[in-house]
């Protein structure tokens, strides 16, 4: 059963973040990622094994100062698909997050904080949502 909670990445070690995503996707051969929303200084990257219907985890990136790469990519969760590094520069902590597919850099972002959310977000009208489920922001 998928866990529904938010993890604050700034308090976690790099390997814990990767392990948490792998744990939730251990039965999948791939994860599709895409840029879901960028608004008010917040970037949300989502992941799922089927992004046409839903996503079931979000990487919420606050105050991104740099981003570069594709807006959609796929990776194998058993590969070295994500690298996270925390750097301190002039008393400012920044997080560098990079996504890889088959050892090729797909997306890179530098930000102040990052958190993970493992809710399921449906891209179609659905009733009787359970705890940890919601509709995409554009569904009325």
Backbone as a printed PyTorch tensor [residue, N CA C, xyz], in Angstrom:
tensor([[[  0.8350,  -1.1750,   0.0000],
         [  0.0000,   0.0000,   0.0000],
         [  0.8870,   1.2490,   0.0000]],

        [[  0.5650,   2.1770,  -0.8320],
         [  1.3560,   3.4000,  -0.9800],
         [  1.1590,   4.2900,   0.2370]],

        [[  2.2650,   4.8430,   0.7020],
         [  2.1840,   5.7520,   1.8430],
         [  1.8570,   7.1540,   1.3570]],

        [[  1.0360,   7.8470,   2.1080],
         [  0.6050,   9.1950,   1.7510],
         [  1.1170,  10.1690,   2.8010]],

        [[  2.1850,  10.8360,   2.4780],
         [  2.7650,  11.7900,   3.3960],
         [  3.7200,  12.6840,   2.6310]],

        [[  4.1510,  13.7250,   3.2870],
         [  5.0730,  14.6790,   2.6920],
         [  6.4060,  14.5730,   3.4280]],

        [[  7.4790,  14.5170,   2.6760],
         [  8.8170,  14.4700,   3.2460],
         [  9.5480,  15.7530,   2.8920]],

        [[ 10.1540,  16.3750,   3.8580],
         [ 10.9440,  17.5760,   3.6070],
         [ 12.3610,  17.1390,   3.2880]],

        [[ 12.7870,  17.3490,   2.0610],
         [ 14.0570,  16.8410,   1.5860],
         [ 15.2440,  17.5170,   2.2500]],

        [[ 15.1330,  18.7600,   2.6170],
         [ 16.2670,  19.4500,   3.2200],
         [ 16.7230,  18.7720,   4.5130]],

        [[ 15.8620,  17.9650,   5.1040],
         [ 16.2070,  17.2660,   6.3390],
         [ 16.6140,  15.8170,   6.0870]],

        [[ 16.6210,  15.4060,   4.8380],
         [ 16.9230,  14.0220,   4.5060],
         [ 18.2650,  13.9330,   3.7960]],

        [[ 18.8660,  12.7760,   3.8710],
         [ 20.0800,  12.5360,   3.1170],
         [ 19.7110,  12.1970,   1.6780]],

        [[ 20.6570,  12.4160,   0.7850],
         [ 20.4310,  12.1770,  -0.6450],
         [ 19.9030,  10.7730,  -0.9060]],

        [[ 20.5340,   9.7720,  -0.3580],
         [ 20.1320,   8.4010,  -0.6470],
         [ 18.7400,   8.1020,  -0.1210]],

        [[ 18.3230,   8.7340,   0.9690],
         [ 16.9830,   8.5090,   1.5080],
         [ 15.9030,   8.9510,   0.5230]],

        [[ 16.1360,  10.0620,  -0.1810],
         [ 15.1650,  10.5560,  -1.1530],
         [ 15.0100,   9.5530,  -2.2940]],

        [[ 16.1200,   9.1250,  -2.8420],
         [ 16.0970,   8.1530,  -3.9380],
         [ 15.4670,   6.8440,  -3.4630]],

        [[ 15.8520,   6.3840,  -2.2850],
         [ 15.2990,   5.1350,  -1.7450],
         [ 13.7910,   5.2240,  -1.5360]],

        [[ 13.3020,   6.3840,  -1.0900],
         [ 11.8670,   6.5460,  -0.8550],
         [ 11.0850,   6.4460,  -2.1630]],

        [[ 11.5920,   7.0540,  -3.2200],
         [ 10.9260,   6.9490,  -4.5280],
         [ 11.0080,   5.5160,  -5.0310]],

        [[ 12.1670,   4.8900,  -4.9150],
         [ 12.3110,   3.4840,  -5.3430],
         [ 11.3660,   2.5620,  -4.5680]],

        [[ 11.2440,   2.8070,  -3.2660],
         [ 10.3700,   1.9620,  -2.4390],
         [  8.9310,   2.0230,  -2.9360]],

        [[  8.4860,   3.2080,  -3.3320],
         [  7.1230,   3.3760,  -3.8220],
         [  6.9450,   2.8670,  -5.2540]],

        [[  8.0460,   2.6500,  -5.9690],
         [  7.9870,   2.1960,  -7.3680],
         [  8.7250,   0.8910,  -7.5850]],

        [[  8.9050,   0.1070,  -6.5450],
         [  9.7020,  -1.1110,  -6.6530],
         [  9.1210,  -2.1280,  -7.6280]],

        [[  7.8300,  -2.0810,  -7.9130],
         [  7.2090,  -3.0370,  -8.8340],
         [  7.0430,  -2.4850, -10.2480]],

        [[  7.5860,  -1.3080, -10.5150],
         [  7.4550,  -0.6910, -11.8310],
         [  8.7770,  -0.7780, -12.5970]],

        [[  8.6580,  -0.9150, -13.8970],
         [  9.8410,  -0.9510, -14.7570],
         [ 10.3090,   0.4430, -15.1300]],

        [[  9.4500,   1.4290, -14.9830],
         [  9.8100,   2.7960, -15.3490],
         [  8.9720,   3.7780, -14.5540]],

        [[  9.4430,   5.0150, -14.5560],
         [  8.6850,   6.1350, -14.0020],
         [  8.6790,   7.2210, -15.0660]],

        [[  7.5040,   7.7240, -15.3840],
         [  7.3940,   8.8830, -16.2610],
         [  7.3690,  10.1230, -15.3810]],

        [[  8.1130,  11.1400, -15.7950],
         [  8.1570,  12.4220, -15.0860],
         [  7.7050,  13.5180, -16.0330]],

        [[  7.1180,  14.5740, -15.4580],
         [  6.8450,  15.7630, -16.2540],
         [  6.7360,  16.9780, -15.3430]],

        [[  6.9650,  18.1390, -15.9560],
         [  6.7390,  19.3890, -15.2510],
         [  5.2290,  19.5790, -15.2050]],

        [[  4.6760,  19.6130, -14.0300],
         [  3.2360,  19.6830, -13.8270],
         [  2.7590,  21.1150, -13.6790]],

        [[  3.5160,  21.9050, -12.9200],
         [  3.0790,  23.2660, -12.6190],
         [  4.2850,  24.1020, -12.2100]],

        [[  4.3160,  25.3280, -12.7070],
         [  5.2860,  26.3120, -12.2420],
         [  4.5200,  27.6000, -12.0000]],

        [[  4.4050,  27.9730, -10.7260],
         [  3.6140,  29.1500, -10.3720],
         [  4.0760,  29.6910,  -9.0250]],

        [[  4.1390,  31.0110,  -8.9340],
         [  4.4480,  31.6890,  -7.6710],
         [  5.7010,  31.1520,  -6.9780]],

        [[  6.7630,  30.9530,  -7.7480],
         [  8.0230,  30.5070,  -7.1760],
         [  8.0410,  29.0700,  -6.7330]],

        [[  7.1440,  28.2750,  -7.2840],
         [  7.0640,  26.8560,  -6.9230],
         [  6.9620,  26.0130,  -8.1870]],

        [[  7.8300,  25.0400,  -8.2980],
         [  7.8510,  24.1120,  -9.4260],
         [  7.4360,  22.7420,  -8.9050]],

        [[  6.5080,  22.1010,  -9.6150],
         [  6.0830,  20.7590,  -9.2160],
         [  6.3760,  19.8040, -10.3540]],

        [[  7.2200,  18.8150, -10.0590],
         [  7.5180,  17.7240, -10.9860],
         [  6.7470,  16.5170, -10.4780]],

        [[  6.0290,  15.8460, -11.3770],
         [  5.2330,  14.6940, -10.9650],
         [  5.7630,  13.4260, -11.6040]],

        [[  5.4300,  12.3130, -10.9810],
         [  5.8420,  11.0150, -11.4900],
         [  4.7360,  10.0000, -11.3800]],

        [[  4.7560,   9.0580, -12.3230],
         [  3.7430,   8.0120, -12.3710],
         [  4.1730,   6.9610, -13.3810]],

        [[  3.5430,   5.8170, -13.3250],
         [  3.7450,   4.8250, -14.3830],
         [  2.7510,   5.0400, -15.5220]],

        [[  1.8070,   5.9790, -15.3470],
         [  0.8360,   6.3000, -16.4050],
         [  0.3350,   7.7330, -16.2390]],

        [[  1.0790,   8.6860, -16.7700],
         [  0.7360,  10.0930, -16.6090],
         [ -0.4750,  10.5360, -17.4150]],

        [[ -1.0460,   9.6550, -18.2090],
         [ -2.2510,  10.0550, -18.9380],
         [ -3.4880,  10.0530, -18.0290]],

        [[ -3.4410,   9.3450, -16.9040],
         [ -4.5920,   9.2470, -16.0110],
         [ -4.3620,   9.8350, -14.6200]],

        [[ -3.1370,   9.8080, -14.1260],
         [ -2.8740,  10.2310, -12.7490],
         [ -1.3680,  10.3760, -12.5250]],

        [[ -1.0170,  10.9950, -11.4120],
         [  0.3390,  10.8730, -10.8880],
         [  0.2200,  10.5030,  -9.4170]],

        [[  1.2450,   9.8300,  -8.9260],
         [  1.1680,   9.4150,  -7.5330],
         [  2.4080,   9.7840,  -6.7220]],

        [[  3.1540,  10.7390,  -7.2330],
         [  4.0800,  11.4440,  -6.3700],
         [  4.4710,  12.7690,  -6.9920]],

        [[  4.7730,  13.7000,  -6.1120],
         [  5.1400,  15.0500,  -6.5120],
         [  6.4530,  15.4210,  -5.8490]],

        [[  7.3120,  16.0470,  -6.6150],
         [  8.5120,  16.6640,  -6.0780],
         [  8.2310,  18.1630,  -6.1300]],

        [[  8.0780,  18.7620,  -4.9800],
         [  7.6940,  20.1670,  -4.8740],
         [  8.9620,  20.9770,  -4.6080]],

        [[  9.2750,  21.8470,  -5.5480],
         [ 10.5310,  22.5900,  -5.5170],
         [ 10.2060,  24.0570,  -5.2650]],

        [[ 10.6620,  24.5620,  -4.1390],
         [ 10.3890,  25.9550,  -3.7690],
         [ 11.5630,  26.8520,  -4.1120]],

        [[ 11.2380,  28.0120,  -4.6740],
         [ 12.2100,  29.0470,  -5.0400],
         [ 13.3060,  28.5200,  -5.9510]],

        [[ 12.9390,  27.9280,  -7.0930],
         [ 13.9950,  27.4830,  -8.0080],
         [ 14.7430,  28.6890,  -8.5900]],

        [[ 16.0640,  28.6270,  -8.5650],
         [ 16.8740,  29.7160,  -9.1190],
         [ 17.4440,  29.3540, -10.4860]],

        [[ 17.3850,  28.0680, -10.8450],
         [ 17.8880,  27.6110, -12.1400],
         [ 17.1620,  26.3270, -12.5010]],

        [[ 16.7930,  26.1930, -13.7630],
         [ 16.2560,  24.9220, -14.2560],
         [ 16.5740,  24.7990, -15.7360]],

        [[ 16.8490,  23.5630, -16.1460],
         [ 17.2230,  23.3100, -17.5230],
         [ 16.8980,  21.8590, -17.8590]],

        [[ 16.3820,  21.6390, -19.0620],
         [ 16.1510,  20.2670, -19.5060],
         [ 14.7970,  20.0730, -20.1380]],

        [[ 14.4600,  18.8160, -20.3250],
         [ 13.2000,  18.4280, -20.9370],
         [ 12.0450,  18.6260, -19.9610]],

        [[ 10.8450,  18.7580, -20.4900],
         [  9.6640,  18.8870, -19.6390],
         [  8.9920,  17.5360, -19.3930]],

        [[  9.4300,  16.4960, -20.1000],
         [  8.8960,  15.1400, -19.9380],
         [ 10.0400,  14.1630, -20.1590]],

        [[ 10.1600,  13.1620, -19.2950],
         [ 11.1890,  12.1400, -19.4700],
         [ 10.7740,  10.8860, -18.7220]],

        [[ 11.4390,   9.7890, -19.0390],
         [ 11.1780,   8.4760, -18.4480],
         [ 12.4850,   7.9360, -17.8800]],

        [[ 12.3840,   7.2100, -16.7850],
         [ 13.5880,   6.5830, -16.2390],
         [ 13.2470,   5.2430, -15.5950]],

        [[ 14.2710,   4.4490, -15.4120],
         [ 14.1670,   3.1710, -14.7250],
         [ 14.4860,   3.4240, -13.2540]],

        [[ 13.5540,   3.1220, -12.3350],
         [ 13.7950,   3.4140, -10.9190],
         [ 14.9270,   2.5930, -10.3070]],

        [[ 15.3780,   1.5490, -11.0080],
         [ 16.4840,   0.7590, -10.4900],
         [ 17.8380,   1.3010, -10.9370]],

        [[ 17.8380,   2.2220, -11.9150],
         [ 19.0720,   2.8730, -12.3610],
         [ 19.4290,   4.0130, -11.4210]],

        [[ 20.5510,   4.6310, -11.6790],
         [ 20.9680,   5.8270, -10.9540],
         [ 20.2370,   7.0060, -11.5910]],

        [[ 18.9420,   7.1490, -11.2960],
         [ 18.0490,   8.0560, -12.0190],
         [ 17.9780,   9.4670, -11.4460]],

        [[ 18.4440,   9.6630, -10.2170],
         [ 18.3210,  10.9670,  -9.5910],
         [ 19.5220,  11.2060,  -8.6910]],

        [[ 20.0470,  12.4270,  -8.7770],
         [ 21.1400,  12.8260,  -7.8960],
         [ 20.7240,  14.1120,  -7.1990]],

        [[ 20.9370,  14.1490,  -5.8910],
         [ 20.5800,  15.2990,  -5.0940],
         [ 21.7930,  15.7060,  -4.2720]],

        [[ 22.0900,  16.9890,  -4.2990],
         [ 23.2540,  17.4850,  -3.5820],
         [ 22.8700,  18.7800,  -2.8770]],

        [[ 23.2500,  18.9110,  -1.6120],
         [ 23.0020,  20.1280,  -0.8490],
         [ 24.3270,  20.8780,  -0.7390]],

        [[ 24.3230,  22.1410,  -1.1580],
         [ 25.5390,  22.9550,  -1.0970],
         [ 25.2760,  24.1980,  -0.2620]],

        [[ 26.2910,  24.6460,   0.4210],
         [ 26.2280,  25.8940,   1.1830],
         [ 27.1590,  26.8880,   0.5170]],

        [[ 26.6100,  28.0050,   0.0900],
         [ 27.3840,  29.0310,  -0.5950],
         [ 27.0360,  30.3860,   0.0040]],

        [[ 27.9950,  31.0300,   0.6530],
         [ 27.7700,  32.3260,   1.2910],
         [ 26.5940,  32.2890,   2.2670]],

        [[ 26.5570,  31.2630,   3.1000],
         [ 25.5160,  31.0710,   4.1160],
         [ 24.1280,  30.7980,   3.5390]],

        [[ 24.0300,  30.5840,   2.2440],
         [ 22.7640,  30.1980,   1.6130],
         [ 22.8570,  28.7280,   1.2150]],

        [[ 21.9200,  27.9360,   1.6730],
         [ 21.8920,  26.5330,   1.2860],
         [ 21.0570,  26.3860,   0.0250]],

        [[ 21.5650,  25.6540,  -0.9250],
         [ 20.8300,  25.3510,  -2.1480],
         [ 20.8540,  23.8530,  -2.3810]],

        [[ 19.8220,  23.3860,  -3.0150],
         [ 19.7200,  21.9790,  -3.3690],
         [ 19.8340,  21.8760,  -4.8840]],

        [[ 20.7050,  21.0040,  -5.3400],
         [ 20.8210,  20.7140,  -6.7660],
         [ 20.2020,  19.3400,  -6.9830]],

        [[ 19.2200,  19.2790,  -7.8580],
         [ 18.5240,  18.0360,  -8.1550],
         [ 18.6590,  17.7550,  -9.6450]],

        [[ 19.1660,  16.5760,  -9.9790],
         [ 19.3460,  16.1830, -11.3720],
         [ 18.6490,  14.8490, -11.6210]],

        [[ 17.9970,  14.7530, -12.7710],
         [ 17.3210,  13.5270, -13.1920],
         [ 18.0360,  12.9550, -14.4140]],

        [[ 18.2150,  11.6510, -14.4010],
         [ 18.9130,  10.9710, -15.4910],
         [ 18.0450,   9.8580, -16.0670]],

        [[ 18.2260,   9.6160, -17.3530],
         [ 17.6190,   8.4760, -18.0250],
         [ 18.6990,   7.8330, -18.8740]],

        [[ 18.9880,   6.5870, -18.5920],
         [ 20.0640,   5.8690, -19.2780],
         [ 21.3620,   6.6710, -19.2400]],

        [[ 21.6970,   7.1920, -18.0730],
         [ 22.9190,   7.9530, -17.7940],
         [ 22.9980,   9.2980, -18.5120]],

        [[ 21.9080,   9.7610, -19.1050],
         [ 21.8730,  11.0500, -19.7910],
         [ 21.0690,  12.0270, -18.9390]],

        [[ 21.6580,  13.2000, -18.6810],
         [ 20.9710,  14.2200, -17.8930],
         [ 19.7180,  14.6850, -18.6270]],

        [[ 18.5590,  14.5840, -17.9670],
         [ 17.2860,  14.9850, -18.5590],
         [ 16.7900,  16.3270, -18.0300]],

        [[ 17.0030,  16.5610, -16.7310],
         [ 16.4970,  17.7890, -16.1190],
         [ 17.3460,  18.1190, -14.9000]],

        [[ 17.6050,  19.4160, -14.7190],
         [ 18.3740,  19.8910, -13.5690],
         [ 17.6980,  21.1270, -13.0000]],

        [[ 17.6510,  21.1850, -11.6720],
         [ 17.0710,  22.3480, -11.0040],
         [ 17.8810,  22.6400,  -9.7430]],

        [[ 18.0200,  23.9380,  -9.4610],
         [ 18.6530,  24.3920,  -8.2260],
         [ 17.5930,  25.1830,  -7.4710]],

        [[ 17.4300,  24.8720,  -6.1880],
         [ 16.3450,  25.4870,  -5.4210],
         [ 16.7120,  25.6030,  -3.9510]],

        [[ 15.8480,  26.3050,  -3.2180],
         [ 16.0490,  26.4550,  -1.7760],
         [ 15.6180,  25.2120,  -1.0140]],

        [[ 14.4070,  24.7230,  -1.2900],
         [ 13.8990,  23.5360,  -0.5870],
         [ 13.1550,  22.6390,  -1.5560]],

        [[ 13.0950,  21.3760,  -1.1910],
         [ 12.3800,  20.3700,  -1.9760],
         [ 11.6370,  19.4670,  -1.0000]],

        [[ 10.4110,  19.1080,  -1.3620],
         [  9.6620,  18.1480,  -0.5570],
         [  9.0130,  17.1230,  -1.4760]],

        [[  8.6570,  15.9910,  -0.9060],
         [  7.9980,  14.9110,  -1.6450],
         [  6.5970,  14.7150,  -1.1060]],

        [[  5.6580,  14.4330,  -2.0090],
         [  4.2770,  14.1530,  -1.6310],
         [  3.8390,  12.9200,  -2.4090]],

        [[  3.3650,  11.9020,  -1.7180],
         [  2.9620,  10.6600,  -2.3660],
         [  1.4450,  10.4930,  -2.4780]],

        [[  0.7020,  11.6040,  -2.5600],
         [ -0.7330,  11.5270,  -2.8470],
         [ -0.9400,  11.0680,  -4.2870]],

        [[ -2.1050,  10.5150,  -4.5720],
         [ -2.5030,  10.1860,  -5.9460],
         [ -3.4020,  11.3060,  -6.4480]],

        [[ -3.0520,  11.8660,  -7.6070],
         [ -3.8010,  12.9730,  -8.1970],
         [ -4.3610,  12.4960,  -9.5300]],

        [[ -5.6910,  12.4530,  -9.6310],
         [ -6.3500,  11.9590, -10.8440],
         [ -6.5670,  13.0810, -11.8450]],

        [[ -6.4370,  12.7540, -13.1260],
         [ -6.5860,  13.7250, -14.2040],
         [ -7.9630,  13.6360, -14.8560]],

        [[ -8.9180,  13.0600, -14.1680],
         [-10.2860,  12.9400, -14.6650],
         [-11.2410,  13.0310, -13.4800]],

        [[-12.4850,  13.3630, -13.7790],
         [-13.5070,  13.5000, -12.7370],
         [-13.7190,  12.1530, -12.0660]],

        [[-13.6740,  12.1640, -10.7520],
         [-13.8140,  10.9380,  -9.9860],
         [-14.4530,  11.2940,  -8.6610]],

        [[-15.3800,  10.4780,  -8.2250],
         [-16.0710,  10.7310,  -6.9660],
         [-15.5630,   9.7840,  -5.8930]],

        [[-15.9260,  10.0730,  -4.6700],
         [-15.5720,   9.2560,  -3.5160],
         [-14.0590,   9.0530,  -3.4080]],

        [[-13.3390,  10.1510,  -3.3190],
         [-11.8990,  10.0880,  -3.1740],
         [-11.5260,   9.6440,  -1.7600]],

        [[-10.5260,   8.8300,  -1.6650],
         [-10.0280,   8.3540,  -0.3750],
         [ -8.9850,   9.3140,   0.1720]],

        [[ -8.5990,   9.0790,   1.3870],
         [ -7.5220,   9.8620,   1.9840],
         [ -6.2660,   9.7040,   1.1210]],

        [[ -5.5960,  10.8160,   0.8580],
         [ -4.3940,  10.7680,   0.0240],
         [ -4.6860,  10.8080,  -1.4600]],

        [[ -5.9310,  11.0640,  -1.8340],
         [ -6.3160,  11.1800,  -3.2410],
         [ -6.9650,  12.5390,  -3.4720]],

        [[ -6.7400,  13.0980,  -4.6630],
         [ -7.3860,  14.3500,  -5.0270],
         [ -7.4310,  14.4530,  -6.5460]],

        [[ -8.1730,  15.4460,  -7.0320],
         [ -8.2700,  15.6970,  -8.4560],
         [ -7.2280,  16.7400,  -8.8610]],

        [[ -6.7910,  16.6730, -10.1170],
         [ -5.8540,  17.6590, -10.6400],
         [ -6.4830,  19.0460, -10.5470]],

        [[ -5.6600,  20.0600, -10.4560],
         [ -6.1600,  21.4210, -10.2500],
         [ -7.0680,  21.9120, -11.3530]],

        [[ -6.9840,  21.3560, -12.5410],
         [ -7.8140,  21.8310, -13.6620],
         [ -9.1510,  21.0870, -13.7700]],

        [[ -9.4040,  20.0860, -12.9380],
         [-10.6570,  19.3330, -12.9600],
         [-11.6660,  20.0400, -12.0540]],

        [[-12.8510,  20.2910, -12.5730],
         [-13.8910,  20.9500, -11.7720],
         [-14.9390,  19.9730, -11.3350]]])
